[in-house]
């Protein structure tokens, strides 16, 4: 069946043999200091899908850390976020949500509508302004040649009428190292299940591997063009390991690759 995958042999730079499934596009494994242990096709640009939301949340926490906004802020939902389908929470125009709950919906459940609501709020009413902040931060991190953002949530062109958000596995690995410095974000990204909006909405993490083998983050993504993407952080035998896999055939591919690694 489709789950039977051929295993390929690869050799990493230090001559270690890696046997991995072949049903994905790109993979990189490294520590939190930038030491790459294994890379396959890690410098090709691929669509990011919801892995885009990592930067959206980092930009949001930058504004919180700078004291410009706060987790407890009330955010009024406009009509705009309601246009975006895919993963989402129940939202109506005019509702008031606490910013922290929108962040949880975005980080844990990968809610597109919550992410657009955050983008509008942090971008002072302008999603374009928010995306400009995302790209400005890329430049600050020196990643502008490895990642390109056009939207806050990573939805495909057929939905957004914008080019695809895209990046290399190596770029997302470097971004993951930065993301791990955001303690509150990473704490939220590691939540398995929770309730938000006065316990009216239950959300479950899109990363099924949270809690297994020390896995505590960071972000998953899927759309037809991107296939399945994941950026995983794990504390394995006292070592922090980051794994970025892109273009998996099924969400089981994530699990297979990550657990093989």
Secondary structure, DSSP 8 states (H G I E B T S, - for coil): -TT---EEEEE-TTS-EEEEESSSSEEEEEETTS-EEEEESTTS-EE-GGGGHHHHHHHHHHHHHTTSS-TT-EEE--SGGGG--SS-----TT-EEEHHHHHHHHHHS--HHHHHHHHHHHTTT-HHHHHHHHHHHHHHTT-TTTEE-SSSS---HHHHSS---EE-HHHHHHHHHHHTT-HHHHHHHT-SEEEETTTTEEEE-S-TTTTGGGEEEEEEEEETTTEEEEEEEEEETTEEEEEEEEEESSHHHHHHHHHH-
